[in-house]
């Protein structure tokens, strides 16, 4: 049986064509079509390693997505998803990339916190109001392998203290939320290089930000009520670019 890479992009498809004769598909892209749903037969492609369903009109995902036990890259961005099945958090090899941006999500599912191999997570341009404390562990394993977390353009008003336990995180993007301050644990992100806080409502920063020894760039623009602080000067003295 041959291994196939199928790219069915930009074809105006309103339904997924039959893949019965496709062989063992490892890469499937249905990017930029007119799909409103995903047939159960697609979840039977259990050898998939990369699945791209971005830029369609998909409003719901079946729990059968949990059958994709080999997938390491999953792109569900630019659709109409309002919620995600818990089974998404049970994909054991989802490690490279999970993209959920530009949907209609109001809740960050606790089940995603089981993706302890995942390195990149994008949930920008949704309607999230909070993150679960379990993001870094507790009753579940936590997103402890994350290198990059993108949450800009949501409705977050606070971050959990547990965010500081994402010990491998290098980039944290929080532009365009409703944050007024950050938890002191932010200073525990010892690998953090970039922190984007543009366009929030910050009125203070914890002094612990000065502990971010590897931080190269801190973007604080468009936070009108944020005062100067010794922590910011300490970062600048270490050649961190602080934009404000």
matplotlib code that plots the C-alpha trace (Angstrom):
import matplotlib.pyplot as plt

x = [0.0, 1.4, 1.7, -0.2, -0.1, -3.4, -3.8, -7.4, -7.1, -9.1, -11.5, -14.8, -15.6, -18.8, -18.2, -15.1, -14.8, -14.5, -11.0, -11.6, -9.1, -6.5, -4.4, -2.6, -2.9, -0.5, -1.0, -4.4, -5.1, -8.6, -7.6, -9.9, -13.0, -16.7, -17.0, -19.6, -19.0, -16.5, -17.7, -17.1, -15.1, -12.4, -11.7, -11.1, -7.8, -6.0, -2.6, -2.9, 0.0, -0.9, -4.5, -5.4, -9.1, -8.5, -10.5, -13.8, -17.1, -17.0, -19.1, -18.7, -16.2, -17.1, -15.7, -14.3, -11.4, -9.9, -9.2, -6.3, -3.8, -0.8, -1.5, 1.2, 0.0, -3.7, -5.0, -8.6, -8.3, -10.6, -13.8, -17.0, -16.2, -18.0, -16.6, -14.2, -14.7, -12.8, -11.3, -9.1, -7.1, -6.5, -4.4, -1.2, 1.1, -0.2, 3.2, 4.1, 1.2, -2.4, -4.1, -7.5, -7.4, -10.3, -13.2, -16.0, -14.6, -15.6, -14.0, -10.5, -11.3, -9.6, -9.1, -6.5, -4.3, -3.6, -1.5, 1.8, 3.9, 2.5, 5.0, 2.8, -0.7, -2.6, -6.0, -6.0, -9.1, -11.7, -13.8, -11.9, -12.5, -10.2, -7.6, -7.9, -5.6, -4.8, -2.9, 0.4, -0.7, -2.6, -5.2, -3.9, -0.5, -0.5, 0.9, 4.4, 6.1, 4.8, 7.4, 4.9, 1.4, -0.6, -3.8, -4.1, -7.4, -9.6, -11.4, -9.0, -9.2, -6.6, -4.1, -3.9, -0.9, -0.1, 1.0, 4.4, 4.9, 5.1, 8.9, 9.8, 7.7, 9.7, 6.9, 3.7, 1.4, -1.4, -2.1, -5.6, -7.1, -8.5, -5.7, -5.1, -2.2, -0.2, 0.4, 3.7, 4.4, 5.1, 8.6, 9.1, 9.1, 12.8, 13.0, 10.8, 12.2, 9.1, 6.2, 3.6, 1.1, 0.0, -3.5, -4.6, -5.6, -2.6, -2.3, 0.7, 3.2, 4.6, 8.2, 8.9, 9.1, 12.7, 13.5, 12.9, 16.6, 16.3, 13.6, 14.6, 11.4, 8.6, 5.9, 3.7, 2.4, -1.2, -1.5, -2.4, -2.4, 0.8, 3.3, 7.1, 8.7, 12.1, 11.5, 11.3, 14.5, 16.2, 15.1, 16.3, 19.7, 20.0, 19.4, 15.8, 13.9, 11.0, 8.4, 6.0]
y = [0.0, 3.4, 6.4, 9.4, 13.2, 14.6, 18.3, 19.3, 23.0, 25.9, 23.7, 25.0, 21.6, 21.4, 17.9, 15.6, 13.3, 9.6, 8.6, 4.9, 4.4, 6.8, 4.2, 5.0, 8.8, 10.6, 14.2, 15.6, 19.2, 20.5, 24.1, 26.9, 25.1, 25.4, 22.5, 22.8, 19.4, 16.5, 13.0, 10.1, 8.4, 10.9, 9.9, 6.4, 7.6, 6.5, 6.8, 10.6, 12.6, 16.0, 17.2, 20.7, 21.7, 25.5, 28.2, 26.3, 26.7, 23.8, 24.4, 21.0, 18.2, 14.6, 12.8, 10.4, 12.8, 10.8, 8.0, 10.0, 8.6, 9.3, 13.0, 15.4, 18.5, 19.7, 22.9, 23.8, 27.6, 30.0, 28.0, 28.4, 26.1, 27.0, 24.1, 21.2, 17.5, 16.3, 13.6, 16.2, 16.3, 12.6, 12.6, 11.0, 12.2, 15.8, 17.4, 19.9, 22.2, 22.8, 25.8, 26.9, 30.6, 32.6, 30.4, 31.2, 29.4, 30.9, 28.3, 26.7, 23.0, 21.4, 18.4, 20.3, 20.4, 16.7, 17.5, 17.2, 16.8, 19.9, 22.6, 25.2, 26.2, 29.1, 30.1, 33.7, 35.6, 33.7, 34.8, 33.1, 34.8, 32.6, 29.8, 26.7, 26.4, 22.9, 24.5, 23.5, 20.4, 19.3, 16.6, 16.3, 16.4, 20.0, 21.7, 21.4, 21.0, 24.3, 26.6, 29.0, 30.1, 32.5, 33.9, 37.4, 39.0, 37.2, 38.5, 37.3, 39.3, 37.3, 34.5, 31.6, 31.4, 28.0, 29.8, 30.1, 26.4, 26.3, 25.9, 25.5, 28.4, 30.8, 33.0, 34.2, 36.4, 38.1, 41.2, 42.6, 41.1, 42.7, 42.0, 44.5, 42.7, 39.5, 36.8, 36.9, 33.5, 35.0, 35.5, 31.7, 31.4, 31.0, 30.2, 33.1, 35.3, 37.2, 38.6, 40.6, 42.5, 45.2, 46.6, 45.4, 47.4, 46.9, 49.1, 47.2, 44.5, 42.2, 42.9, 39.3, 40.2, 41.3, 37.6, 36.8, 36.5, 35.3, 37.9, 39.7, 41.6, 42.9, 44.8, 47.0, 49.5, 50.7, 50.1, 53.7, 53.4, 51.4, 53.2, 53.0, 50.5, 49.4, 46.0, 47.5, 49.4, 46.3, 44.5, 47.4, 47.3, 43.7, 44.8, 43.5, 45.6, 47.1, 48.8, 51.2]
z = [0.0, -1.0, 1.3, -0.1, 0.4, -0.6, -1.2, -2.1, -1.5, -2.8, -4.9, -3.5, -2.1, 0.0, 1.1, 1.4, -1.6, -1.1, 0.0, -0.1, -2.9, -1.5, 0.2, 3.5, 3.7, 6.1, 4.9, 4.0, 3.3, 2.6, 3.2, 1.8, 0.7, 1.7, 4.1, 6.8, 8.4, 8.4, 7.5, 9.9, 7.1, 7.4, 11.1, 9.8, 8.2, 11.3, 9.7, 9.3, 10.7, 9.3, 8.9, 7.6, 7.7, 7.9, 6.2, 5.8, 7.5, 10.0, 13.1, 14.8, 15.2, 16.0, 19.1, 16.5, 16.0, 18.9, 16.4, 14.9, 17.2, 14.9, 14.0, 15.1, 13.2, 13.3, 11.7, 12.5, 12.2, 10.4, 10.9, 12.9, 15.9, 19.1, 21.1, 20.8, 21.7, 24.8, 22.6, 21.0, 24.2, 24.0, 20.8, 22.1, 19.2, 18.8, 19.3, 16.5, 16.0, 17.0, 15.4, 16.5, 15.7, 14.2, 15.5, 17.9, 21.0, 24.4, 26.6, 26.6, 27.1, 30.1, 27.9, 25.9, 29.0, 28.5, 25.4, 27.2, 24.0, 22.2, 21.3, 19.5, 20.3, 18.6, 19.9, 18.7, 17.6, 19.6, 22.6, 25.5, 28.9, 31.0, 30.9, 33.1, 36.1, 34.7, 31.8, 33.5, 35.3, 38.5, 37.8, 34.2, 32.7, 31.5, 28.4, 29.8, 26.4, 24.9, 23.3, 21.8, 23.0, 21.0, 22.7, 21.2, 20.4, 23.0, 26.1, 28.8, 32.0, 34.0, 33.8, 36.2, 38.6, 37.0, 33.8, 35.4, 35.3, 31.5, 31.9, 28.3, 26.9, 24.7, 23.3, 24.9, 22.9, 24.7, 22.6, 22.5, 25.6, 28.8, 31.3, 34.0, 35.7, 35.5, 38.1, 40.0, 38.6, 35.2, 36.5, 36.6, 32.8, 32.7, 28.9, 27.8, 25.0, 23.8, 25.8, 23.8, 26.0, 23.6, 23.8, 27.2, 30.2, 32.3, 35.4, 37.0, 36.4, 39.1, 40.0, 39.1, 35.4, 36.2, 36.8, 33.1, 32.4, 28.7, 27.7, 24.5, 23.8, 26.0, 24.1, 26.4, 23.8, 24.1, 27.8, 28.7, 32.5, 33.0, 35.2, 35.0, 37.3, 38.5, 37.0, 33.5, 34.0, 35.1, 32.0, 29.8, 31.6, 30.5, 26.8, 26.7, 24.2, 26.2, 24.0, 25.7]

ax = plt.figure().add_subplot(projection="3d")
ax.plot(x, y, z, "-o")
ax.set_aspect("equal")
plt.show()
